Amino acid sequence: LFDFEYALEMYKPAANRRWGYYALPILHHDQLVGKVDAVADRNASVLRINAIHEDVAFTRGVTTAVRAELKSLASWLGLAAVEPS
């Protein structure tokens, strides 16, 4: 529909997952540009980023916007930081 391949993979065996357990689409302006696989580590108060999949090459502006939104998501979830896993 949007030239965007996506599937919820939480019900697939780990070996069959392409993007991650609960990868979510990344929307930048009016374009779906990738997927992020993240997990809220509540014990450490950290949003852990397992992977970011770029469906189109990220420009510096897209990268900056994605980082800002991940920080915003962490804050909304009550987490103190964003870190790679």
MARKEFI-970717 format. One record per atom (N, C-alpha, C): residue in three letters; atom name; residue number from 1; x, y, z. Coordinates in steps of 0.1 Angstrom, whole numbers. Example, Ala and Ser with C-alpha at 12.3 -4.5 7.8 and 13.67 -1.06 7.14 Angstrom:
<sites>
(ALA N 1 (132 -57 78)) (ALA CA 1 (123 -45 78)) (ALA C 1 (132 -33 78)) (SER N 2 (128 -22 71)) (SER CA 2 (137 -11 71)) (SER C 2 (129 0 79)) 
</sites>
This chain:
<sites>
(LEU N 1 (8 -12 0)) (LEU CA 1 (0 0 0)) (LEU C 1 (9 13 0)) (PHE N 2 (18 13 9)) (PHE CA 2 (27 25 10)) (PHE C 2 (41 22 5)) (ASP N 3 (43 11 -3)) (ASP CA 3 (56 6 -7)) (ASP C 3 (65 4 5)) (PHE N 4 (59 -3 15)) (PHE CA 4 (65 -5 28)) (PHE C 4 (62 -19 33)) (GLU N 5 (72 -27 35)) (GLU CA 5 (71 -41 39)) (GLU C 5 (71 -41 55)) (TYR N 6 (61 -47 61)) (TYR CA 6 (60 -47 75)) (TYR C 6 (52 -59 80)) (ALA N 7 (55 -65 91)) (ALA CA 7 (47 -75 97)) (ALA C 7 (51 -75 112)) (LEU N 8 (40 -78 120)) (LEU CA 8 (43 -80 134)) (LEU C 8 (50 -93 136)) (GLU N 9 (61 -94 141)) (GLU CA 9 (69 -106 142)) (GLU C 9 (70 -112 156)) (MET N 10 (62 -107 165)) (MET CA 10 (63 -112 179)) (MET C 10 (58 -127 180)) (TYR N 11 (50 -131 170)) (TYR CA 11 (44 -144 170)) (TYR C 11 (53 -154 162)) (LYS N 12 (63 -149 156)) (LYS CA 12 (72 -158 148)) (LYS C 12 (84 -163 157)) (PRO N 13 (89 -175 154)) (PRO CA 13 (101 -179 161)) (PRO C 13 (112 -169 159)) (ALA N 14 (120 -168 169)) (ALA CA 14 (131 -158 168)) (ALA C 14 (140 -159 156)) (ALA N 15 (142 -172 152)) (ALA CA 15 (151 -174 140)) (ALA C 15 (144 -169 127)) (ASN N 16 (131 -168 127)) (ASN CA 16 (124 -164 115)) (ASN C 16 (121 -149 115)) (ARG N 17 (125 -141 125)) (ARG CA 17 (122 -127 125)) (ARG C 17 (132 -119 116)) (ARG N 18 (127 -110 109)) (ARG CA 18 (135 -102 100)) (ARG C 18 (139 -89 107)) (TRP N 19 (130 -82 114)) (TRP CA 19 (132 -69 119)) (TRP C 19 (133 -69 134)) (GLY N 20 (127 -78 141)) (GLY CA 20 (127 -78 156)) (GLY C 20 (114 -82 162)) (TYR N 21 (114 -84 175)) (TYR CA 21 (102 -89 182)) (TYR C 21 (91 -80 180)) (TYR N 22 (93 -67 182)) (TYR CA 22 (82 -57 181)) (TYR C 22 (87 -45 174)) (ALA N 23 (92 -47 162)) (ALA CA 23 (97 -35 155)) (ALA C 23 (85 -26 150)) (LEU N 24 (87 -13 151)) (LEU CA 24 (77 -4 148)) (LEU C 24 (81 5 136)) (PRO N 25 (72 9 128)) (PRO CA 25 (75 17 116)) (PRO C 25 (81 31 121)) (ILE N 26 (89 37 113)) (ILE CA 26 (94 50 115)) (ILE C 26 (88 59 104)) (LEU N 27 (80 69 109)) (LEU CA 27 (74 79 100)) (LEU C 27 (82 92 101)) (HIS N 28 (87 96 89)) (HIS CA 28 (94 109 89)) (HIS C 28 (86 118 79)) (HIS N 29 (80 129 84)) (HIS CA 29 (71 137 77)) (HIS C 29 (60 128 71)) (ASP N 30 (60 127 58)) (ASP CA 30 (49 119 52)) (ASP C 30 (54 106 46)) (GLN N 31 (66 101 50)) (GLN CA 31 (72 89 44)) (GLN C 31 (76 79 55)) (LEU N 32 (72 67 53)) (LEU CA 32 (77 56 61)) (LEU C 32 (91 53 57)) (VAL N 33 (101 55 66)) (VAL CA 33 (115 54 62)) (VAL C 33 (123 42 68)) (GLY N 34 (117 35 77)) (GLY CA 34 (124 24 83)) (GLY C 34 (116 18 95)) (LYS N 35 (123 10 103)) (LYS CA 35 (117 3 114)) (LYS C 35 (127 4 126)) (VAL N 36 (121 5 138)) (VAL CA 36 (130 5 150)) (VAL C 36 (125 -7 159)) (ASP N 37 (135 -15 163)) (ASP CA 37 (133 -26 173)) (ASP C 37 (138 -21 186)) (ALA N 38 (130 -18 195)) (ALA CA 38 (134 -13 208)) (ALA C 38 (127 -20 219)) (VAL N 39 (132 -19 231)) (VAL CA 39 (126 -26 243)) (VAL C 39 (128 -16 255)) (ALA N 40 (118 -15 263)) (ALA CA 40 (119 -7 275)) (ALA C 40 (124 -15 286)) (ASP N 41 (136 -12 290)) (ASP CA 41 (143 -19 302)) (ASP C 41 (139 -11 314)) (ARG N 42 (128 -14 320)) (ARG CA 42 (123 -6 332)) (ARG C 42 (132 -7 344)) (ASN N 43 (139 -18 346)) (ASN CA 43 (148 -19 357)) (ASN C 43 (160 -9 357)) (ALA N 44 (165 -7 344)) (ALA CA 44 (176 2 342)) (ALA C 44 (171 16 338)) (SER N 45 (158 18 336)) (SER CA 45 (152 30 331)) (SER C 45 (158 35 318)) (VAL N 46 (159 25 309)) (VAL CA 46 (165 28 296)) (VAL C 46 (157 22 285)) (LEU N 47 (155 30 274)) (LEU CA 47 (150 24 261)) (LEU C 47 (161 19 254)) (ARG N 48 (162 5 252)) (ARG CA 48 (173 -1 245)) (ARG C 48 (169 -3 231)) (ILE N 49 (178 1 222)) (ILE CA 49 (176 0 208)) (ILE C 49 (183 -12 203)) (ASN N 50 (175 -22 199)) (ASN CA 50 (182 -34 193)) (ASN C 50 (186 -32 179)) (ALA N 51 (178 -25 171)) (ALA CA 51 (182 -23 157)) (ALA C 51 (173 -12 151)) (ILE N 52 (179 -5 142)) (ILE CA 52 (172 5 133)) (ILE C 52 (174 0 119)) (HIS N 53 (163 -2 112)) (HIS CA 53 (164 -7 98)) (HIS C 53 (160 4 89)) (GLU N 54 (169 9 81)) (GLU CA 54 (167 20 71)) (GLU C 54 (161 14 58)) (ASP N 55 (149 17 55)) (ASP CA 55 (143 13 42)) (ASP C 55 (147 22 31)) (VAL N 56 (151 35 35)) (VAL CA 56 (157 44 26)) (VAL C 56 (169 50 34)) (ALA N 57 (179 53 26)) (ALA CA 57 (191 59 33)) (ALA C 57 (187 71 42)) (PHE N 58 (191 71 54)) (PHE CA 58 (188 82 63)) (PHE C 58 (198 94 60)) (THR N 59 (192 105 58)) (THR CA 59 (200 117 58)) (THR C 59 (204 121 72)) (ARG N 60 (212 131 73)) (ARG CA 60 (216 136 87)) (ARG C 60 (203 141 94)) (GLY N 61 (194 148 86)) (GLY CA 61 (182 153 92)) (GLY C 61 (173 142 97)) (VAL N 62 (171 132 89)) (VAL CA 62 (163 120 93)) (VAL C 62 (169 114 106)) (THR N 63 (182 112 106)) (THR CA 63 (189 106 118)) (THR C 63 (186 115 130)) (THR N 64 (188 128 129)) (THR CA 64 (186 137 140)) (THR C 64 (171 136 145)) (ALA N 65 (162 136 135)) (ALA CA 65 (148 135 139)) (ALA C 65 (144 122 146)) (VAL N 66 (150 111 141)) (VAL CA 66 (147 98 147)) (VAL C 66 (153 97 161)) (ARG N 67 (165 102 163)) (ARG CA 67 (171 103 177)) (ARG C 67 (162 111 186)) (ALA N 68 (157 122 181)) (ALA CA 68 (149 131 190)) (ALA C 68 (136 124 193)) (GLU N 69 (130 117 184)) (GLU CA 69 (117 110 187)) (GLU C 69 (119 98 196)) (LEU N 70 (131 91 195)) (LEU CA 70 (134 80 205)) (LEU C 70 (136 86 219)) (LYS N 71 (142 97 220)) (LYS CA 71 (143 104 233)) (LYS C 71 (129 107 239)) (SER N 72 (121 112 230)) (SER CA 72 (107 116 234)) (SER C 72 (99 104 238)) (LEU N 73 (101 93 231)) (LEU CA 73 (94 80 234)) (LEU C 73 (99 75 248)) (ALA N 74 (112 76 250)) (ALA CA 74 (117 72 263)) (ALA C 74 (111 80 274)) (SER N 75 (111 93 272)) (SER CA 75 (105 102 282)) (SER C 75 (90 98 285)) (TRP N 76 (83 96 274)) (TRP CA 76 (69 93 275)) (TRP C 76 (67 80 283)) (LEU N 77 (76 71 281)) (LEU CA 77 (75 58 288)) (LEU C 77 (81 59 303)) (GLY N 78 (86 71 306)) (GLY CA 78 (91 72 320)) (GLY C 78 (105 67 321)) (LEU N 79 (112 66 310)) (LEU CA 79 (126 61 311)) (LEU C 79 (136 73 310)) (ALA N 80 (147 71 316)) (ALA CA 80 (157 82 317)) (ALA C 80 (166 83 305)) (ALA N 81 (168 73 297)) (ALA CA 81 (178 73 287)) (ALA C 81 (175 64 275)) (VAL N 82 (182 66 264)) (VAL CA 82 (181 58 252)) (VAL C 82 (195 52 250)) (GLU N 83 (196 39 248)) (GLU CA 83 (210 33 246)) (GLU C 83 (209 22 236)) (PRO N 84 (219 19 229)) (PRO CA 84 (220 7 220)) (PRO C 84 (220 -5 229)) (SER N 85 (215 -16 224)) (SER CA 85 (216 -28 233)) (SER C 85 (228 -37 228)) 
</sites>
